[in-house]
Structures are given as structure tokens and as C-alpha cells.
């Protein structure tokens, strides 16, 4: 069997591309389940890693059954945020649903405390996480208070 030597170009662009490829490989799930592109699985409940269970884009919201959440959330903490936007949306929605109750106003200090718990040991700070949640509409903010907007429900 012939082995090929890997030729590495030291240019910055190539290094970035190689790093992006390595990052995407770490985001892949175990690959035991394949879909036909429609979001349907073969019936084992596993998906292709997009967080989609029924093809509608809605994740079921459990850490154990969603491969995206299994990869990026461990023991109630974020390992890191996914690089892929669709996976990031799944993780952020999960954090919002598990952290904040609809109809409750939270002072900024309480929001920061709750989000710090998610960020312990992760290469992410609570301020960035809070900004994502506000920008994506999972939280609303006014006069230093935060709340879950109407129409959004807890898990």
C-alpha cells in the first residue's frame, strides 16, 4: 500500500483553510445516521447534525437526543459555540429556553450570573452570549432589565 506524504503550504490562507477544515471535523457527529437530504432519518432518532429532527428546523431540545447539543453542551455548560450558524442557533435557543422563564423580568446582574454558569470553562464570555441572545430575539432588553418576549416559550 502506497503512503502519500502530505504537502503543507505555509501560507496564511492555507493555514486558515486547514484550521477551518479541522474545526468542521470536530463539529461532526458520529456519522451513524444518514439522511437523504430531506431531514428524514432512518428511524433511529438520530439526525445529520443539523439539529433537525422532523425536517422543520425545530430541535427537540434535549441534550441527550440532539447531536448538536451533545457536542457543544456538557453537564449544563457550553463547551464552545459552534462555528456553523445553524448549529449556533440550536445551541443558543437551548441556552435561552433552559435559562429564562417567560413573564419574568431579570435585572442585568441576574442575567449575567445565569449566563456565567453556562460559560465556565468555555472560550466564551457571558457578555458575548448575552449579546447573541438579545440580537436573535431570545431576550429583550430595556432600562437594564431583560425578559423573554411574548410568543417565545420555555422548553
C-alpha positions in Angstrom: 0.0 0.0 0.0 1.5 3.3 -1.0 1.6 6.1 1.5 1.3 9.7 0.4 3.2 12.4 2.1 1.0 15.4 3.0 2.4 18.6 1.5 1.7 21.6 3.6 1.8 25.1 2.2 2.8 27.5 4.9 0.9 30.4 3.5 -1.6 32.1 5.9 -4.6 31.4 3.7 -3.8 27.7 3.5 -3.3 27.5 7.3 -6.7 29.2 7.8 -8.4 26.8 5.4 -6.7 23.8 7.1 -7.8 25.1 10.5 -11.4 25.6 9.3 -11.4 22.0 8.0 -10.1 20.7 11.3 -12.8 22.7 13.1 -15.5 21.4 11.0 -14.3 17.8 11.5 -14.6 18.3 15.3 -18.2 19.5 14.9 -19.2 16.4 13.0 -21.3 13.8 14.9 -20.5 10.1 15.0 -22.0 9.6 11.5 -24.1 6.6 12.4 -27.1 8.1 10.8 -27.5 9.4 7.3 -30.3 11.3 5.7 -31.4 11.7 2.1 -31.3 15.5 2.3 -34.9 15.9 3.3 -34.2 15.9 7.0 -35.7 12.4 7.4 -33.7 9.8 9.3 -33.8 6.0 9.1 -35.9 5.8 12.2 -33.3 5.7 14.9 -33.9 9.2 16.1 -30.5 10.5 15.0 -30.1 13.3 12.6 -27.3 14.5 10.3 -26.1 17.0 12.9 -28.2 20.0 11.9 -30.3 19.8 15.0 -33.3 18.9 12.9 -35.5 16.1 14.0 -38.6 16.3 11.9 -37.3 18.4 8.9 -39.0 21.6 10.2 -35.9 23.1 11.7 -37.1 22.5 15.3 -34.8 20.6 17.6 -36.4 18.5 20.3 -34.3 20.4 22.9 -32.8 17.6 24.9 -29.1 17.4 25.4 -29.0 13.6 25.1 -31.0 13.2 21.9 -29.7 16.1 19.8 -26.2 15.5 18.3 -25.5 19.3 18.1 -26.3 19.7 21.8 -24.3 16.6 22.8 -21.3 18.1 21.0 -21.5 21.6 22.4 -23.2 21.3 25.8 -21.9 19.1 28.5 -23.0 19.0 32.2 -25.1 22.1 31.8 -22.2 24.1 30.4 -21.2 25.2 27.0 -18.1 23.5 25.6 -17.9 26.3 23.0 -20.2 27.8 20.4 -20.4 26.1 17.0 -18.8 27.8 14.1 -21.7 26.9 11.8 -24.5 29.3 12.1 -27.4 26.8 12.0 -25.8 24.8 14.8 -25.1 28.0 16.8 -28.8 28.9 16.6 -29.8 25.5 18.0 -27.4 25.9 20.9 -28.4 29.5 21.7 -32.1 28.6 21.6 -31.4 25.7 24.0 -29.5 28.1 26.4 -32.3 30.6 26.3 -35.0 28.0 26.9 -33.2 26.4 29.8 -32.2 29.6 31.5 -35.0 32.1 31.3 -38.7 31.9 32.1 -41.4 33.8 30.1 -43.1 36.6 32.0 -40.2 37.2 34.4 -38.1 40.4 34.3 -34.4 39.8 35.1 -32.0 42.6 36.1 -28.8 42.6 34.2 -26.8 41.3 37.1 -29.1 38.2 37.3 -28.8 37.6 33.6 -25.0 37.8 33.8 -24.9 35.3 36.7 -27.1 32.8 34.9 -25.0 33.1 31.7 -21.7 32.9 33.6 -22.7 29.5 34.7 -23.0 28.4 31.0 -19.6 29.9 30.2 -17.5 28.3 32.9 -14.5 26.7 31.2 -15.7 27.7 27.7 -13.7 30.0 25.4 -16.7 32.3 25.5 -17.7 35.1 27.9 -21.2 35.8 29.3 -21.4 39.2 27.6 -21.0 37.7 24.1 -23.6 35.1 25.0 -26.0 37.7 26.2 -25.5 39.8 23.1 -26.3 36.8 20.9 -29.5 36.1 22.9 -30.6 39.7 22.6 -29.7 40.0 18.9 -31.5 36.8 18.0 -34.7 37.8 19.9 -34.5 35.2 22.6 -34.3 38.1 25.2 -35.5 41.7 25.1 -33.8 44.5 27.0 -34.9 47.9 28.2 -33.5 50.1 31.1 -31.2 47.3 32.4 -33.9 44.7 32.6 -34.3 41.6 30.4 -37.2 39.3 29.6 -38.3 36.6 27.2 -40.5 38.2 24.6 -44.1 37.2 24.1 -44.5 34.3 21.7 -41.3 32.7 22.9 -41.9 29.8 25.3 -39.7 28.0 27.7 -38.9 24.3 27.0 
